[in-house]
Amino acid sequence: MAAKFKLKPNPTFKADVTIPVPGDEPGIVTFTFKHRPIKELADLEKVEGKHISQFLLEITEGWALPDEFNQENVEILLDNYPRAGEAVMKAYYAELLGNREKN
């Protein structure tokens, strides 16, 4: 059954993010993303000198990990898994723009 369409979307949505793990199979983490209108998202992207962790905190609300979702832990994620930021942003934009990958 198709989802009921509404002009104003839900403020958050969930998506699985596949994070590359060096020397092992990728890990999958479910993130709760904040729905941002395109105009607002464009403004968030323009801020120069912003660290990727700050941008991720502006587009995400949480994750399905036992570790608390906060700036320190987001930075630990990015430090330990260098491609995690790219993976999170790719999943966010794919969901937001309706470009889901088909299995």
Backbone bond lengths (Angstrom), bond angles and torsions (degrees), N, CA, C in turn:
res aa  C-N    CA-C-N  psi(-1)  N-CA   C-N-CA  omega(-1)  CA-C   N-CA-C  phi
1 M - - - 1.446 - - 1.530 108.34 -
2 A 1.292 116.87 132.61 1.455 122.18 -179.41 1.526 110.44 -71.20
3 A 1.332 114.48 145.85 1.458 119.99 177.95 1.523 109.35 -70.18
4 K 1.309 115.02 146.41 1.465 120.39 177.93 1.524 108.53 -70.24
5 F 1.308 115.73 127.50 1.460 120.97 -179.24 1.511 109.81 -82.98
6 K 1.336 115.48 140.64 1.460 120.25 175.73 1.522 108.72 -140.46
7 L 1.295 116.43 148.31 1.454 122.73 -175.85 1.522 112.13 -62.94
8 K 1.313 117.45 -37.48 1.463 121.69 177.74 1.532 108.26 -105.95
9 P 1.334 116.82 114.35 1.457 120.33 -176.91 1.528 112.61 -71.30
10 N 1.326 115.03 166.85 1.455 120.42 174.29 1.529 108.64 -58.97
11 P 1.321 118.24 146.35 1.466 120.24 -177.33 1.527 113.93 -69.68
12 T 1.328 117.19 -20.17 1.460 120.68 177.65 1.524 109.99 -136.53
13 F 1.321 114.83 159.07 1.463 121.22 173.77 1.520 108.56 -149.15
14 K 1.316 116.47 156.17 1.461 121.62 -179.10 1.522 110.09 -108.40
15 A 1.331 114.35 148.07 1.457 120.38 176.50 1.524 108.70 -153.62
16 D 1.322 115.18 143.94 1.460 121.02 175.33 1.516 108.75 -80.45
17 V 1.320 115.69 135.69 1.458 122.15 179.00 1.528 107.81 -116.96
18 T 1.316 115.76 125.66 1.461 121.60 177.84 1.525 108.01 -91.33
19 I 1.333 115.55 115.08 1.459 121.27 -176.30 1.528 109.24 -107.56
20 P 1.339 117.04 122.12 1.467 120.03 177.93 1.536 111.11 -61.39
21 V 1.334 115.42 134.96 1.461 122.14 177.94 1.526 106.96 -118.96
22 P 1.323 118.49 115.30 1.461 120.74 -178.04 1.536 112.14 -55.26
23 G 1.320 115.56 129.19 1.459 121.01 176.74 1.508 115.31 73.66
24 D 1.329 118.29 10.82 1.460 121.21 -177.35 1.527 108.55 -150.41
25 E 1.316 115.11 176.72 1.460 120.94 176.19 1.532 108.68 -69.01
26 P 1.323 116.97 150.73 1.470 118.99 177.76 1.530 111.35 -61.71
27 G 1.316 115.52 150.95 1.457 121.16 175.50 1.520 109.36 -98.14
28 I 1.317 116.27 150.96 1.464 120.40 178.89 1.524 108.27 -117.38
29 V 1.328 115.28 125.74 1.460 122.22 179.71 1.521 107.74 -125.67
30 T 1.315 116.39 130.72 1.462 120.82 175.89 1.521 108.78 -85.46
31 F 1.325 115.61 123.39 1.459 122.40 177.85 1.524 108.92 -107.30
32 T 1.311 116.33 146.91 1.457 122.35 169.19 1.518 105.86 -101.16
33 F 1.323 114.84 117.04 1.459 121.50 -176.90 1.519 110.59 -101.05
34 K 1.323 114.97 152.63 1.462 121.74 173.97 1.526 107.63 -91.52
35 H 1.308 115.99 128.86 1.469 118.58 175.36 1.518 107.92 -74.42
36 R 1.310 115.89 123.78 1.462 121.15 178.48 1.519 108.75 -118.57
37 P 1.331 118.38 129.69 1.463 120.10 173.55 1.530 108.93 -60.14
38 I 1.312 117.04 151.09 1.457 122.12 -175.83 1.531 111.93 -55.90
39 K 1.325 118.47 -41.82 1.470 120.49 179.53 1.527 111.23 -61.36
40 E 1.320 116.52 -43.13 1.461 121.05 -179.66 1.528 110.06 -67.73
41 L 1.316 116.86 -41.10 1.456 121.68 179.38 1.525 110.54 -62.75
42 A 1.302 117.14 -40.56 1.469 121.19 178.32 1.526 110.24 -61.06
43 D 1.324 117.53 -39.54 1.459 120.57 177.37 1.526 111.46 -65.99
44 L 1.326 117.57 -38.97 1.465 121.26 178.34 1.526 111.07 -63.81
45 E 1.322 116.27 -37.19 1.462 121.07 -177.74 1.520 112.62 -71.92
46 K 1.320 118.16 -23.35 1.467 122.45 -174.93 1.517 114.57 -76.24
47 V 1.306 117.93 -20.14 1.456 120.60 -173.45 1.534 109.87 -66.99
48 E 1.340 114.70 113.04 1.459 119.94 -179.44 1.522 110.30 -80.06
49 G 1.320 115.41 151.10 1.452 120.94 178.65 1.517 113.42 78.58
50 K 1.310 116.87 4.39 1.466 121.28 179.89 1.532 108.54 -80.58
51 H 1.306 116.48 131.95 1.463 121.23 176.36 1.519 108.98 -75.68
52 I 1.313 116.05 148.72 1.475 120.47 -177.92 1.527 111.57 -56.71
53 S 1.336 117.49 -33.18 1.467 119.35 179.71 1.527 110.98 -62.43
54 Q 1.333 117.22 -36.88 1.468 120.67 178.43 1.527 110.73 -66.07
55 F 1.331 116.39 -42.14 1.461 119.62 178.66 1.531 110.68 -63.70
56 L 1.345 116.52 -43.41 1.466 119.67 179.55 1.528 111.03 -61.44
57 L 1.312 117.04 -37.94 1.465 119.77 178.47 1.527 112.30 -67.45
58 E 1.316 116.98 -23.74 1.467 120.32 178.87 1.525 112.64 -83.28
59 I 1.329 117.33 -19.65 1.466 119.50 179.77 1.526 112.79 -108.34
60 T 1.331 117.31 -7.73 1.464 120.40 -179.64 1.522 110.54 -120.07
61 E 1.312 113.73 155.29 1.462 119.51 179.03 1.526 111.78 -117.74
62 G 1.334 116.38 -20.39 1.453 119.31 -178.39 1.511 111.30 179.23
63 W 1.334 114.39 178.00 1.470 120.85 177.99 1.509 109.75 -146.58
64 A 1.321 115.78 161.86 1.459 121.69 -179.44 1.531 108.72 -94.58
65 L 1.315 115.88 64.65 1.461 123.31 174.96 1.522 107.66 -127.66
66 P 1.334 117.54 154.52 1.464 118.40 178.32 1.529 112.87 -70.35
67 D 1.337 116.39 -18.36 1.461 120.86 179.23 1.529 109.82 -79.56
68 E 1.326 115.92 141.38 1.466 121.17 -179.69 1.524 110.28 -58.86
69 F 1.319 115.59 141.85 1.459 121.05 176.49 1.520 107.96 -85.79
70 N 1.336 116.33 106.18 1.458 121.87 177.95 1.525 108.45 -153.81
71 Q 1.324 116.84 173.62 1.460 120.66 -175.55 1.525 111.88 -60.77
72 E 1.317 117.48 -42.02 1.466 120.38 -179.61 1.523 111.15 -59.33
73 N 1.330 117.58 -46.12 1.460 120.21 -178.80 1.523 112.73 -72.34
74 V 1.327 117.41 -31.63 1.469 119.75 174.30 1.529 108.98 -64.11
75 E 1.322 117.25 -40.81 1.467 120.71 178.00 1.531 111.28 -65.97
76 I 1.328 117.59 -36.82 1.469 121.23 175.95 1.522 109.61 -63.34
77 L 1.327 117.19 -44.25 1.466 121.49 177.23 1.527 110.19 -56.81
78 L 1.327 117.28 -49.47 1.460 121.68 -177.85 1.521 112.17 -66.66
79 D 1.318 117.20 -33.43 1.459 121.53 179.43 1.534 111.15 -71.30
80 N 1.320 116.61 -40.32 1.465 120.93 -177.41 1.521 113.88 -83.20
81 Y 1.317 116.72 -27.73 1.469 122.25 -178.64 1.525 108.02 -129.05
82 P 1.337 117.34 85.63 1.472 121.68 -171.76 1.530 115.78 -54.86
83 R 1.317 118.39 -27.15 1.472 119.28 -179.32 1.522 112.88 -94.29
84 A 1.319 117.28 5.24 1.467 120.89 -179.34 1.525 112.16 -62.54
85 G 1.319 117.06 -41.45 1.470 120.14 -179.44 1.513 111.19 -60.47
86 E 1.319 115.95 -45.91 1.470 121.03 177.36 1.524 110.88 -60.48
87 A 1.336 116.53 -43.00 1.466 121.00 -178.89 1.527 111.54 -63.99
88 V 1.336 117.06 -41.93 1.467 121.30 -179.91 1.523 110.03 -65.25
89 M 1.330 116.33 -47.11 1.468 119.42 -179.49 1.527 111.52 -64.76
90 K 1.316 117.81 -39.42 1.470 121.51 179.03 1.532 110.05 -62.17
91 A 1.326 116.72 -44.94 1.472 120.46 179.23 1.524 110.80 -64.75
92 Y 1.323 117.05 -40.59 1.468 121.41 179.65 1.528 110.73 -60.67
93 Y 1.320 116.05 -52.45 1.459 119.51 -178.29 1.526 111.80 -65.83
94 A 1.326 117.66 -35.88 1.470 120.47 178.37 1.528 110.20 -61.95
95 E 1.322 116.97 -43.22 1.469 120.85 178.60 1.520 110.98 -69.42
96 L 1.318 116.22 -47.13 1.461 120.80 -176.62 1.526 111.66 -62.25
97 L 1.320 116.70 -38.62 1.461 120.76 -177.51 1.529 113.33 -94.10
98 G 1.339 115.83 1.54 1.461 119.48 177.41 1.513 114.20 75.50
99 N 1.322 117.18 27.33 1.462 121.99 -178.87 1.517 111.87 -102.79
100 R 1.298 118.09 47.62 1.458 121.23 -178.78 1.519 110.86 -63.67
101 E 1.346 114.72 142.19 1.457 119.44 176.45 1.519 108.75 -78.73
102 K 1.302 115.67 140.56 1.471 120.57 178.48 1.522 108.70 -93.60
103 N 1.341 116.42 138.41 1.473 121.17 176.89 1.504 109.70 -87.13
